[in-house]
Amino acid sequence: MQIGFIGLGTMGLPMASTLVSAGHAVTGFDLAQDACEAFRLAGGTLADNPANAMAEAEAVITMLPEGRHVREVLRPEVLGALPAGRLLVDCSTIDVTTARDLAGMAQDYGHAFIDAPVSGGAEGAAKGALAFMTGGDPEAVARAQPLFDAMGNKVLHFGPAGSGQAAKACHNMICGITALGVCEAFALADGLGLDHGAFFDLCRNAAAQSWILENRCPVPGPAPAAPASNGYAPGFAARLMAKDLGLAQEAAQACGHETPFGAEAARRFATFTQETGGHLDFSAIYETIRKAER
Ligand code: NAD
């Protein structure tokens, strides 16, 4: 399939690269030159702006930080200039309202839009093993199946446009709350003089096991591939975790639901992001928690 891919960052680059490996013709664009160069080295074709990346594409995939970036790339004059009938697949994690607005706008110009945020991290993206949480017209989701087959191993459909983002907000609220729990337990283990490796080994083989513990163990050493063992290079940047927890709070407020643990996680990651810039992996919040709880 001819694909336009906008946003070649931590996630977008490996996702676009797996599409190239699967035999799709992918034209990419990113504002960052180093991201573009990495995609060129992976066999992708580059465009000099988003509209040119989309011009010949049957399907357009966006993998951008926030809703405002997706709105900027899929703005009305760009959608209006495309021949009708394009499939727009937004894999970014954004707010439900923006996803619904974009679906409506796409429809006005004769295109199909689905929201398809992902889980699995950069590791899952590199292995073509992402899970997609989709929202939108089932026919449009079916059209995107060859793309999902290349980039992932699980596709769940939650309902109309915005439902994928709703599922993602709830999912990431679990991740944020779990991350704080794992950090707090490691900080306590530290205070009690436990060996990090032995404690990690216990938890990963017992009831405390989780993806967050295994893949984002917050202390250096026990998990060699985890960000903590690599200077906390993301992974999933703390600023993105703060954003996602904020989206979950927005969604909770919109439906009048109280989520006190989610609210506390949102507050902690927002503060950490304000204090540090939030560029390190979210597991870097461990040091803050360890110091605060001494
Ligand atoms: P990132 O910051 O590494 O990459 C985003 C890329 O978008 C950057 O390269 C940036 O230059 C580019 N960009 C920004 N505005 C642009 C524009 N107008 N036109 C073209 N390019 C533009 O972020 P990421 O980690 O790849 O995350 C992307 C999305 O996926 C986010 O919504 C994030 O919440 C979500 N997500 C990330 C992970 C993860 O583990 N990193 C996991 C699941 C979901």
Residues whose N, C-alpha, C, O or C-beta is under 5 A from the ligand:
A	BS01	NAD	G7 L8 G9 T10 M11 G12 F29 D30 L31 A32 A35 M63 L64 P65 E66 H69 C91 S92 T93 V118 S119 G121 A122 G235 F236 L240
